[in-house]
């Protein structure tokens, strides 16, 4: 049994408690709020980003008074987001459409024929949007400033979730209901044993309880874990004889098991 100050228990945050026949392990048992996950609010796909910036630029002025934002701050944010919408939308689209003409021009210059003088293709950018408050241009770092503004807005006392949804500065909720954990098994050899690594998803719950069955024995509590993966380092029941181990999991919150059991999964363990 490890001592209270050994590197494998006290210092690692692992607590050991009695159980029959194995000692269940509880790692980091601090309870965490069970909230629905939200995805990052900023679109990952570039084609979706211009519309996001345009929405923020259009709707932000309507919340300025309630949020206590001054006119200069709002105008600067609107200018940043209109310029980002333009750059990520009309401008880059136009540039990409112009690129093939540039390639064709270079091919003509290198290997073309004809009596006329060669001329590089001319490029005309789309017209930028008008900016508010007499602003004619924005400084570099517009996206970083926007993210800082969003953080500021969310810290305001008057901020509401309805505002966040309208401004699109909160992500979409993961509406799927998870009544049980998900997990997978993998064997790993090392330190004289063929251990089983159990990777699990707890979906916002504090942790999971892990039960195991092997040989002719019944289900036993193997451990309580709040951080994936859990590693089953038990020695074989009979040295040198492979054995099948079965596992099932449930959620664990506030010291109690809850939710549905997972399906039973099994794996063969040997030296």
Phi, psi and omega in degrees: 000126181297147176283167185297333183250018178284156183296340185269352183237276187304312185288339183265353182084012180262127178250137180251139178223163184288143173201159181239125001266357183244160179270116180289143181252131174245118179252130177048064187283013177296128182287138178243149181297141179268090181242157178286141180288145174241141178280158176305137185286336183274128183302136178281332182270127184301321180301339180269348186286320180304316182294325177298313180295320180295321178298314180296317180296324183284320188264340182302315181303330180292342180252003185301312182296312182298324183271354180073032179268133181281163186300317181297319180294318180293315180299319180295319180293319178298316179299317179302312187283328173295321180290320177296318178299319178294312183294319182279348182248264186303316187292308183292328177296317179295319179299317182292326177291331181281337184304315179300325178295325177294317179297316179296324178297318179294322177295320177295317179299319185281318189223014181281180179222170179127166183262346183282154178294141177285140176223136177293143179301138178272146182241131176238116182284151175296155183291126178293159180285152174291141182255151184280165172063026180074010178286132182252341180198161178245157178277161175301155178094023185297321181290319177298319178296322179296317179297322177293323177295318178300318178297319178297315181300316182292341178272355180286143179296328183278354182293138177231162178295329178296320176299315182300319179292320181292320179279350181063039179254015169232150181278171177286140179288145170280098188279355182291135177270131180245105181271353180206159178291171168238145180205162173219162186240147176207136177269143178222130180271144176165150177053039174080008179221161175252090190276161178249121177264125182248107176265132185223159173243127184255355172052050175087352177282164181298317181189197179226154169257140184240121177249149181219152177222140178207157180059221180266004182281168177268187179291135177231147177289114182273318181184165172240122188227139178251352183228122178279143004267163170259140181243119177274106185253020180296142175288164177296147177301319176235117184307131178081356182252116180301149180220152177264127177248136178248149183222147170213151186230156170221167174287159178222122180218139175050037177082008182231145171284147179201167180084182181276156173287147171287168169295153179282133176240146183230158180207149179267131181243135179210169176276000000 
